[in-house]
Amino acid sequence: MNLATLLFWIVAIILVGAALTVVTMRNIVHSALALVVVFGMASGIYLLLNAEFIAIVQILIYAGAVTILVLFALMLTRTNNLRTDSNPTNKQWWLAVIISALVGAGIIYATANSPHAIANSGNSAGQLPVGISNVVRIGQLLYSPTTYSYVLPFEIASVVLLVAIVGAIVIGRED
């Protein structure tokens, strides 16, 4: 067993344990804090896959912004419900277990029988050239003046986000 495989199993076990903690904790704030661990371990999986940019985005966006947003929403909306049992158990948990098992079986079946499965045959098809990282290649795809670039969709997405922020400020301001 090499170091990458060992690190994968360590990160995967922590990730699954934290995910189970998220859904089984009785205190919803502790559940949200366990979500930070889930996002961090998911970024570890991305690092093991040599997807550095996605790992950084995972930490910045999900572990940083989304989790802080969830914690602020919990703290602002649950002011009168700060007891230890703030995450009640759903009475239909058995249905969730069945659906989760079916979805998991479907994912395993699709992965095992996919015609697009990638085998470790040693060929370097789809590999980046030596000296170019994922971040450099993403930058080339986003802003390359010579080939098709994604500058226009990127700028449209930023304008849509700007409009959403301005709309939230207008709706949220006091008159």
Buried (B, 14 or more C-beta within 10 A) or exposed (E): EEEEEEBBEEBBEBBEBBBEBBEEBEBBBBBBBBBBBBBBBBBBBBBBEEBBBBBBEBBEEBBEEBBEEBBEEBEEEEEEEEEEEBBEEEEEEEEEEEEEEEEEEEEEEEEEEEEEEEEEEEEEEEEEEEEEEBEEEBEEBEEEEEEEBEEEEEEEEEEEEEEEEEEEEEEEEEE
